[in-house]
Amino acid sequence: MKVKTKRPVLHNGEIKTEFTTNEQHARELETKGLIDKAPAKAGEEKPSDEKPASKPRARNGG
């Protein structure tokens, strides 16, 4: 999978901002904050940033 880093990193002895890596390494880079969210596999849904709207709760008089 191809990833693009937020800042230059040393990869295979070269300073790069784009390179090909495996899925586990991409998740590690994401955890460290070096890349944006790793691209989802084909067929997987991307998680939505939107939260479901919550209904206002009625107050019990008091």
N, C-alpha and C positions, 0 to 999 in steps of 0.2 A: 504494500500500500504506500502511496505517496503522501508525505506530510510536509507541511510548510511551518517553520518555526517562527516565533515572534522576534527572535534575535539570532544572530549567527552562533552556530555551535560547531564543535569539532567532531566530525563523523568520518571514520575510516581515514584519519590523518589529514583531512581537508576541512577547511572552514566553509560551511554551507548554511543556507537557509531553507533549501528544499532537498529532500532525498527520499529514497525508498527504504522502507523498513517493514518489520513484521507487526502484526496486530498488538502483541503483548508489549513490545517496545513503544509503540505509539501510545498505548494506555499509560505507560510509565512516564513518558514525556508530558502527557496531559496532566497527570497527577502532580508533576513538578512545576507545572505552569509554563512549560516551554512551547507548547502548541495549543491552539484552540481545540475545541472538542474534536476528537478523532472521528473521521467519517464513518457512518454506519455501513454495515454490510448490505449488499444488494438484497432486497426483500424484507429488510427490517424497517420498522417505522422509526422516524426520528422523534425523540421525546419532545413534547410541546412545552414551550416556556410558559404558556398560559395556564393559570390555575383555574379550576372550575369556580364559577361565581357561587359564593355561599349565600344562602338565604338569611335575611335578618331574623333573629330570634325574637319571639314575643316575650315581653317581660311579664313576670308574674306579679300582679299588683302588690305593692308593699312598700 
